[in-house]
Amino acid sequence: MNVNKYRIEGNKQLKLRDYSPSEKHDYSEKELLEKLIPESIDRLKELHWRLHAEEKKGIVVVLQAMDAAGKDEAISYIFSNLTAQGLKTTSFQKPSDSEQKHDYLWRIHKALPARGQIGILNRSHYEEVIAPRVHDLLKEESVPDEKEKEETWAVRYRQINDFERYLTENGFEVVKFFFHMSKKEQKERLLERMKNPKKNWEFSFSDVEERKHWDSYQDIFEDMLNHTSTEYAPWHILPADDEWYSRYIISEVMNKCLEKIDPQFPEISQENKEKLDKYIKLLENEEN
């Protein structure tokens, strides 16, 4: 798979309407489920083991989308296969009273991975340039000094880019996925959650309320992608109406990122190797 097809170059001014939420591809669902995704995840598991063992670098994964676009399912079907010790997952909701007393990136720091970990942000710092803008929730104390309210978003875009550059320059790759879903597909998924008793727990009444602002969200997503897809922290736009194909893209993008890092299992020193050989013989000769 050519994952670069879904990567947004930093100097490209895109129109979200030019990207289809679904696309024709050469893979059947059976092939994706039984062959391609399992093989891709096996490779991801191996590379993640190396990353965790080496403990030199980490990866920050950003998942951003409208409700029901498939973020949670991507975590369940892909990342849950990885070793738990090397994984950190954080879901972001509306900021708490305590979080609102700090700068808007403050709560993100607690969710960042350690070296040797993949940190998954289910929603992220990008919420702070989306929801407050849709609902006009920006408080006066959040407006940068000597700036008009509407200038805040450009300032935050720059700050987010600087923040992500800081992470990458300090050994933490930033991989971002935008789940591009059609309004029709969201309707079908929300109705399934509402009508199926086993899925009622996944539904929130706010999902339908937020749907009323669909066009505003799409405009803001487009603006966000254009201002924050950089060479060092690019966005990938997923055709999210096709859930399994999107999961395959995610796993392949992650593999490409890890292959670039090329983590290796640490080599034991000669001194410890001799000691290891000694202890191996000690255990082998131990009487049961």
N, C-alpha and C positions, 0 to 999 in steps of 0.2 A: 504493500500500500504506500502511496505517496502522500505522507501526512502533511507535507508542505502545502498541499492543495487547500488545507483548512486553516493554515497559519496566516495571520494578517500582518503584512509588512508595516513597519512603523511609519513609513512615508506615504502610505496609501490612504486616500480619502474615500471611504466606502459608503455605499448606500445599502442599508440593511435589506431593503426590498429586492436587491439584486442577488441575494443569497436565499436559496430555496430551503425550507425547513425539512424537505425530503429530497432524495435524489435517486436516480437509477444507478445501480451498481451491479457488478457481476456475481454477487454472492447471494445464495439463498439463505433463508433463516436457518434451515437445517445445517448448512455448512458453517454458518457463523457460530451456532450453538454447540455443534459437536466437534468442530475441528479448529477453526480460525481463532476464536476467542480463547478456548482452553490452551492452545499452543502459545498464544501471545501471553496469557497469564502465567504459564509455566516459565517463560523467559523472564517475565517481570519478577516473579518470585525469586529466581536465581540472582538476578541483578540486585534486587532489594536486600537479599541476604548479604551480598558483598558490601553494599553501602552501609548496612548496619554493623557489619564486622569491622570495616575499615575506620568508621567514625571520623572521616575527614570532612565530608560535605553533607548537605541536607537538601531537601526539595520542598518548596512551598507550592501546594496545588490549590488554585482558586476555582471554585465552582459557582457560577452566577447564572441566574435564570428567573423566569416567571414561575409561579407555583405549578406543580405537576409536570415540570419539564423533564424530570428524570435524574436530578442530583442525588437524591437519597438512594435510588436504585443503582446508580453508578458506583456509589460507595459500597453497597451490599454485594454487587456482582463482581466487582473488580478488586477494590482495595481491601475488602475483608478477607481475601485470600492470602494477604501478606502477613508476615510475622508481627504479632501485636506489639512486641517490644520496640519495633522500629517504625511504629505508626502512631500518629497523633491526630485525632479528628475533633474539630470544634464546629458546632453549629451556632450561627449568630442570629439572634432575634432582635427585637426592639431594644435599644440601649437602656440599661437600668438607671436608677437615680444616681448611683455611685459612678457609673460609667460616664454619665452626662456631665459630671463635675470635672472630668479630665478632658484632654485633647482627644479628638475623634479616633486617633490611631492607638491610643493607650491600650484599649482592650485587645487589640490585635497582637501585641507583643506577648501576651500570656498564651496565645495559641500557636506561636511559632515553634517549629521543630528544633530539636537539638541536632548536632552533627550525628549522622548515621540514621536519621529519621526522615520519613515523609510526613509532612504536616498538611492535612486536608482542611481547607476552610470552606465549609458549607454555607454559602454567602460569605461576606468578607468585608474588608474596608471599603469595597465599592458600594456597599449599602449607603454610605455617607455621601455619595454623589447621585443617588437614585431616589430612594423614598422621601427624604426631606425636600427634594426638588419637586417631586410629583405632588406632594401634599402641602407644600409651603410650610415646612416644619422648622426651618432654620431659625434659631434663636439669636437675638442680637449679640450675645456674648460669643457666638460661634463665628460671627463675621470678622474677617481679618481687619486689623487696624487700618484706618484710612482707606477702606475699600467700600464700594457700594455692595449691596446684598447680592446682586446678580454676578458680581465679579468673583464671588466666593468659589464658584465651581471651577473656574479656570485656575485659581490658586490651588484648590485641592487636587486637581489633575496634576499640576506640577509637583506638589508635595508627594503624591502617591508615586509618581514616576521616580522622584528622588529616593523615596523610601525603598522601592523595588530595586533601584540601582545599588543602593547601599547593601541590600541583602545579597545580590548577586556578586558584588565585589568582595563580600566577606564569606563566600563559599556556599551560598544557598541559592540554588536555581529557583526561578519563579515560573510556573507553568499555569496558564490561565485558560479555562474553558467556558465559553458562552453557549448555553443550550438554546439554540434558535428554534422555537416551536411556533406552529401556526395557531391562530385563534380557534380554528375549528378543532384541531387536535386537543387543545386544552379543554375545550367544552366537553369532548367525549371522555377524557380522562377524569374530569371533575364529576361528571354524571355517573361514571362507573364507581367512583369512591362513595358517592351519595347513595346509590341504589344497592350496592353490595354490602350487606351487614358486616362482612369480614374486612371490609376496607373503610368502614365509616370512621375509624380512628385516624385515618390519614387525612380526613377532610376537615377543613376549617371554614366557617362562614365568611371569614375575611377573604378567602380565596375568590369568592364570587364578587365581593365588594371591590376588591382590587382590579378585577377584570373590567370594571367600568372605566378604568383609566388606561386601558390597553394601548391606545394610540400614543398617549403621553409617555408611557414606558418605552415603547418602541423608539420614539424620537430620542429619548434620553440614553437608551442603550446604544444607539447609533453614535451619538455624541461621545459617549464614554469610550467606545471602541476606537474611534478616530483619534482621541486625545491620549489614550493610555496603552495602545499597542506599540511596544518599543522593540528594538533589536534584541535587547537583553531580557525582556519580559513580554513576549508576544501573546496576543489572544489567539485562540483557535475557535472558530465558529463551527458548531456541531449541527448537522441536520437532524434536530432532536425529535422530529416526528417518527423517525426510524430509531427506536430505542436500542436495538441490538447492534445495529451498525455504528451508532454513536459510541457505544461501549467499546466496540472494537477499535475505533479511532482513538479513544482515550488511552487504551492499553498500549497501542502502538506508539503514540506520542510519548508516553511515559518510558517505554523501552528506548526510544531514540534519545531521550534526555539522559537516561542512565548509561546508555552506551557512550555518550559524549563524556560523561564523568569518568567512566571506565573504572569503577571501584574494584579493588583487589582484596582477597583475604590476606590478612597480615602474615608475614613470614616470621617463624620462630627463630630466635637467635641461636647461634651454634652452642653457646653455653646451655641454654634451656633445652636444646635438642638432645644434648648428651644427658641432661637430667631427665628428660622425658623418656629416653630409651631405658634409663635405669629404672624408672618407675613402672614402665611397661613390663620389664622382666620381673620386677618385684610382684606385680599383680598376677602375672602369668604363673609364677612359681608358688603363689599362695595356696595353701591347703584349704579346701572347702570345709 
